[in-house]
Amino acid sequence: MSTTVERPYLGLPARLSQVWLNRWTLLFILIFVQLLSTATFLKSDIQNAQRDALAACSALEQSASVVASLPHFMAQGLNAMTEKGIEGGVSALAKTYAHLNP
């Protein structure tokens, strides 16, 4: 009987050159790719959020401006109604006085 020594298909230098290719390295590469894609999407989402926040601030500024000037416009309307009321009262009083004293 002769004993044969089984030799590996790849020699030591070839096996050492493939040591880095294992499950942990592949897992690290997958995590790195996922982080890169997440960072890219996150960057665009942050830009969209900034644009939306700026639009919301502009709308809030316009609304606050309208609310701040509301008393001014209400006072103008009240003054106009008061003026019409007083003029109507004086006119009615003048007609009544003219009717009673011909």
VEXZAMAR-681839 format. One record per residue (C-alpha): residue in three letters; x negated, y, z negated. Coordinates in steps of 0.5 Angstrom, whole numbers. Example, Ala and Ser with C-alpha at 12.3 -4.5 7.8 and 13.67 -1.06 7.14 Angstrom:
BEGIN
{Ala,{-25,-9,-16}} {Ser,{-27,-2,-14}} 
***
This chain:
BEGIN
{Met,{0,0,0}} {Ser,{-2,7,2}} {Thr,{0,13,-2}} {Thr,{1,19,2}} {Val,{1,26,-1}} {Glu,{7,30,1}} {Arg,{5,37,3}} {Pro,{9,43,3}} {Tyr,{12,46,9}} {Leu,{9,52,8}} {Gly,{2,54,5}} {Leu,{0,58,-1}} {Pro,{-1,64,3}} {Ala,{6,64,7}} {Arg,{9,62,0}} {Leu,{6,68,-4}} {Ser,{8,73,2}} {Gln,{16,71,1}} {Val,{16,71,-7}} {Trp,{19,78,-6}} {Leu,{25,75,-3}} {Asn,{29,72,-8}} {Arg,{36,73,-11}} {Trp,{34,79,-16}} {Thr,{30,83,-10}} {Leu,{37,82,-6}} {Leu,{41,84,-12}} {Phe,{37,90,-13}} {Ile,{37,92,-5}} {Leu,{45,91,-5}} {Ile,{45,96,-11}} {Phe,{41,101,-8}} {Val,{45,101,-2}} {Gln,{51,102,-6}} {Leu,{48,108,-10}} {Leu,{46,111,-4}} {Ser,{53,110,-1}} {Thr,{56,113,-7}} {Ala,{52,119,-7}} {Thr,{54,121,0}} {Phe,{61,120,-2}} {Leu,{60,124,-8}} {Lys,{57,129,-5}} {Ser,{63,130,0}} {Asp,{68,130,-5}} {Ile,{64,135,-9}} {Gln,{64,140,-3}} {Asn,{72,138,-2}} {Ala,{73,139,-10}} {Gln,{70,146,-9}} {Arg,{73,148,-3}} {Asp,{80,146,-7}} {Ala,{78,150,-13}} {Leu,{76,156,-9}} {Ala,{83,156,-6}} {Ala,{87,155,-12}} {Cys,{83,161,-15}} {Ser,{85,165,-9}} {Ala,{92,163,-10}} {Leu,{92,165,-18}} {Glu,{89,171,-16}} {Gln,{94,173,-12}} {Ser,{100,171,-16}} {Ala,{97,175,-22}} {Ser,{96,181,-18}} {Val,{104,180,-16}} {Val,{106,179,-24}} {Ala,{101,185,-26}} {Ser,{105,190,-21}} {Leu,{112,187,-23}} {Pro,{113,192,-28}} {His,{111,198,-23}} {Phe,{116,196,-18}} {Met,{122,194,-23}} {Ala,{121,201,-26}} {Gln,{121,204,-19}} {Gly,{128,200,-18}} {Leu,{131,202,-25}} {Asn,{129,209,-24}} {Ala,{133,209,-17}} {Met,{139,206,-20}} {Thr,{139,211,-26}} {Glu,{138,217,-21}} {Lys,{144,214,-17}} {Gly,{148,213,-23}} {Ile,{147,220,-26}} {Glu,{148,223,-19}} {Gly,{155,219,-18}} {Gly,{157,221,-25}} {Val,{156,229,-24}} {Ser,{159,228,-17}} {Ala,{165,225,-20}} {Leu,{165,230,-26}} {Ala,{165,235,-21}} {Lys,{171,232,-17}} {Thr,{175,231,-23}} {Tyr,{174,239,-25}} {Ala,{175,241,-18}} {His,{182,237,-18}} {Leu,{184,239,-25}} {Asn,{182,247,-24}} {Pro,{185,249,-17}} 
***
